[in-house]
């Protein structure tokens, strides 16, 4: 939802795939293995899912004009020949997501490369909830976007919490995902920036990660830009 709105804003005048490609360096700073994944909305394809051990890193080459999202999955295993994750699963049954998005709650990193004004646009979105602390650090002096707090274990209300088989919190839903009500989802009579305002639930995310989107119209403090052609370090558990 939030991603579609962002894409509409920043690509209104830019439908040409020219420009400079970018390199995403994905780093796992967590003390356990994760399985990052990507979903392409526009532009050429990049790997859609892979395993990344603790403190390991890998690079992805994103073509010029690429738009999409990146997230991470955890607590993953094979069962009956199918790959499944308790957090962030994309439902493909494989390590590669192959065009499927992650099931909320997931912390999303969203990019539009070579967008309007020959800029890269990037943000962190908790609109659908949270599952990992994450940071996006552009190389070259542009602003870093960071959500450094593990909201799963610091303030996630019981009614939003997603738990594993042992009762541990592995994700924190947004109020929209948990309750599916217009005032939380910015739909129906709440579908404009004037009518959809922060709620007590979105403020839980915003207080701990002020640079991340906490609800659909949280643009002023959460959308970042950089001259096109930059490279980016994306760190889970920064």
Secondary structure as GFF3:
##gff-version 3
##sequence-region A 1 238
A	DSSP	alpha_helix	2	10	.	.	.	ID=ss1
A	DSSP	beta_strand	22	28	.	.	.	ID=ss2
A	DSSP	beta_strand	35	42	.	.	.	ID=ss3
A	DSSP	beta_strand	57	62	.	.	.	ID=ss4
A	DSSP	beta_strand	67	79	.	.	.	ID=ss5
A	DSSP	beta_strand	82	87	.	.	.	ID=ss6
A	DSSP	beta_strand	108	115	.	.	.	ID=ss7
A	DSSP	beta_strand	119	125	.	.	.	ID=ss8
A	DSSP	beta_strand	134	138	.	.	.	ID=ss9
A	DSSP	beta_strand	145	147	.	.	.	ID=ss10
A	DSSP	three_ten_helix	151	153	.	.	.	ID=ss11
A	DSSP	beta_strand	161	163	.	.	.	ID=ss12
A	DSSP	beta_strand	169	172	.	.	.	ID=ss13
A	DSSP	alpha_helix	175	179	.	.	.	ID=ss14
A	DSSP	alpha_helix	182	185	.	.	.	ID=ss15
A	DSSP	three_ten_helix	188	190	.	.	.	ID=ss16
A	DSSP	alpha_helix	200	208	.	.	.	ID=ss17
A	DSSP	beta_strand	224	227	.	.	.	ID=ss18
A	DSSP	beta_strand	232	236	.	.	.	ID=ss19
###
